[in-house]
Each structure stands twice: as structure tokens, then as C-alpha cells.
């Protein structure tokens, strides 16, 4: 079912249906190097005592930092090297989920995640941001869980993942010449997985396509 992805084993995580009517919160953290993290979330559930109803949630995360010079002082000429810059970062992510529970064993859930960032590599020659990397990532998933009998249940998942990795690297080579290269890599991963589970006592048999 999982092929080479399960070389070290597989962990099966099954989240429970939220039952709290309304839940929300926020947090802010600040630290050295002008580092700031902010988080906020909100969720609501209309699921009743017999596990029927709709639920949803949304969350937002942001972070940034001026960063610091990662090279050890002992390797810096006179304690400073004009080519070295703090390894800054900026990041933002968001997640949303909506689902409906038909019963304790049957539910339909759609989730969406988005992430973007820019991270300095601590080296600058000419460009204002020097060497850096950028990640753009979007994940979406539609999942259905059902039950065929007392011992047999199944689930099917349709998913899509879209990634864009951008990198700029500039440096001075051993001859003292300036060199720079840029990278723009895109990846699309989409498909569906359906699994069937037969459980009786301590034994669990699992298969799918």
C-alpha cells in the first residue's frame, strides 16, 4: 500500500471529530534578533451526541526574524566579513478545514493548507537579499470514511500538492570571481488512495490501491 514510503514503518493517525461548540485563540511570541511569531485559530462544531453534524476550523501563522550571522567568530577576519549577512526569514501559513459527520464511523472532510516563506542564507555579494530560498506550498485533501460492516471499514482520499521552490545563490569562488545561479523548481503531486480495513480482536488486515 505504501511501498518505499514505509521503509521505516508507517504511523496511522486518526483525528477525532471536534465537539466543542466554539473555540478560538491567539498568541504572540517575541525574542532576540527581532524574532516575532503570531498565531490565531478559530473553530466551531455542530456535532451532536450521536456524532452527527458539521464542523469547521481555520488557523493563521506568521513569523519573521532579522536573523544572525551563522559563521563562527573564529572564522571571521577581524571579527567581521562584509560578505556575511544575518540569515533572516519571513513566513506565512494558513489552514482551513470543513467536514460533516454522518455517524461515528462515517464522515467527509475537506482541508486546505498554504505556506510561503523567504529565508536568507547568510551570504551577500551584490543582490540586496544575497543568497536566499523561497518556498510556496499548497495542499488540499478530500477524505471520506465509511463502514461496511461491524468489522470492515474503509476510507478514500483525493489529494493535490503544488510546490514551487526558488533559490538564488551568489558567492565568490576560489579565484576571487563572482558567481551566481538561480533555481526555480515546480512539483505537482496529485492522486487518490483507497484503503479497506478488517479488524477482529487484536488482528488488523489492511489493503488498498
N, C-alpha and C positions, 0 to 999 in steps of 0.2 A: 504493500500500500504506500509506504513512504520511501522505499528504495534507499539510495545513498544518503538521504536526509536523516535516516535513523541509524547511522553507523554507531553513534554513541548512545542510542536509546531514544525514546520519544516520551514526552510528557503530555498527557491529555488533560487539559484544563476546561472545566465546565462551569461557567459563571451562573449564579442563581438569578432568578427574576427579582428585580428590586420591588420592595413592598412599602418603603417609606413614601408617604403621600407627597412630601416636598422636601428637598434637601438642597442647600446651596452653601457656598463658602468661598473665601478668597484669602490669599496670603501674599506677603511681600517680604523678600529677604535682600539684605544689602551687606556687602562685605568689602574687603580690601581690593585694590586695583579698580575701584569704581564698578564693582560687580553687582548686578541687580537681577533678581528673578521675581516674576509676578505670576500668580496662578489664580484662576477663578473657575468655578464649576456650578452647575445648577441641574437638577433632575427632578422628575415628577413621575409618580406611579399611580395608575388607576386599577392595579391588580387587586382582586378581592381575595377572600379567604379560600376560595376553591381554585385559585391560580388562574383566573380569567381576567383579562383586561389589557389596556395599553400602557406602555411606559416609554419614557424618553430621557435623554441626558445630553448635556453639552459642556465642553470644557475648553479653556484657552490658556496657553502658556507663552510667556515671553522672557527672554534673557539677553543680557549684554554685559560686556566687560572690556575695559581698556587693555586687559592682559598684562603680561610681564615678559621680560626677556628670559628665554628658557636656557640660554647658554650659560655655563658656569663662569663665575668671575675669573677663575684661574686661566681661562682660555681667551679672555678679552684683553686686547692690547691697551695697556694703561687703564684698564677697567672699563673701557668704552670702545665700541666699534660702530662706526656710523652706518654700516650696512645692516646692523641688527635692529629690529623694531619689536615692540611688545606684540605678543600673539593674541590679538583681540578676537572677539567673536560677537555675533548678533544672531539670535534665533527666535523663531516664532512657530508655534504649532497649535492646531485646533482639532477637536474631535467631536463628532455628533453621533448619536445612536437613537434609533426608534424601533420599537418592537411591539408585538402583540402576542399575548399568551392565551392559547385556546384551552389549555388544560395543563396539569403538572408535567405532562410528557410531550406536549405539542406547542411549539412556539415559532414565530417568524421574526427575524431581527435583521435590520439593515444598519450598517455602520460605515462611517466615513472618517478618514484621518488625513490631515495635511501637515506638511513640515517644510520649512525653509530656513536656511542659515547661511552665514558667511564667516569664515574663520581664517584669520591671518596666520601665516606660517613662521612669523618672526624674522623675515628676511626681506629687505627692501633695497633695490638699486636705483630704479628710476620711477616706476609707477607709484602713485600716491599710496596705494594699498599694498605694494610689494607683492610677495608671493601669497596666494590665498586659495581657498577652495570654497565652493558653493554647492549645496545640496538642495534639490527640490524633490519632494516625495509626496505622492498622493496614493492612498489606499482606500479601496471600497470593498464591501463584502455584504452579501445577502445570504443568510443562513436559515435553514428550516430544519426543525427537529420533529420527528413523529414516532409513533409507536404502533407496531403491527399486532402484537400480542403481549401476553404477560411477560414473556422472556425475550422478545425480539423488538428492538427499536432501531431507528435509522436516522441519518441526517444527510443533508446535501448542502454544499456551499458553492456559491459562484463568487469569484473574486477577480479584482483587477488591481494591478500595482503599476504605477508610472513613475519612473525615476529619471532625473537629469542631474548629472554630476559635472561640474565645471571647475577647472583648475588652471591657475596661472602660476608659473614657476620662473623666477628670474634669479640669476646668480652670476658670479664672477668665476670663470674657470681657472685652471692652474696656470694658464698663460696670461692671465690678467684681462682677458676679453670678456665682454658682457654677453650673456646668453639668456634667452627666454623661450619658453614654449607654452602653448595653451592647449587645453584639452576640453572637449565638450562631448560627453558620452550620455546617450539616452538608452533606456531599457524599458520594455513593456512586458509584463508577466500577467497573463490572464488565463482563466480556465475554471474548472469546476471539479469538485471531489464529492463523491457519494460513498458513505460507509454504512455497513449493516453490522449490528451487534447482537450476539446471542449470549445471554448471561443466565447461568443457573448455578446457584450456590457460589462457590469460590471460583468457578471457571468462567472465563470470558473469551468468546471466539469472535474475531473481528475480520472483516474483509470489505473490499470496495473497489472502486475504479475511478 
